[in-house]
Amino acid sequence: MDINNKTRIHWACRRGMRELDIAIMPFFENDYDSLPDADKQVFIRLLECEDPQLYRWLMNQAVPEEADMARMIKMIQKKNAERSSLA
């Protein structure tokens, strides 16, 4: 998936689980554009993972083996926590 095809990426962010939508969509809408291209690639690779795996990672039930993926999960969690603390 092309890192600049935001329509397709937006569609890929829409998952089958509400919990994933709540975690992934705000990050995409608020933070994706400011990521360096390398991190955009990692985010896209993350979107290619299956929902159950993403859920386990985002809910701290497991950690991705790949360091870049683990860093992206932590970044998503941190950004979302910062947003919710402002509400």
Buried (B, 14 or more C-beta within 10 A) or exposed (E): BEBEEEEEBEEBBEBEBEEBEEBBBBBBEEBBEEBEEEBBBBBBBBBEBEEEEBBBBBEEEEEBEEEBBBEBBBBBBEBBEEEEEEE
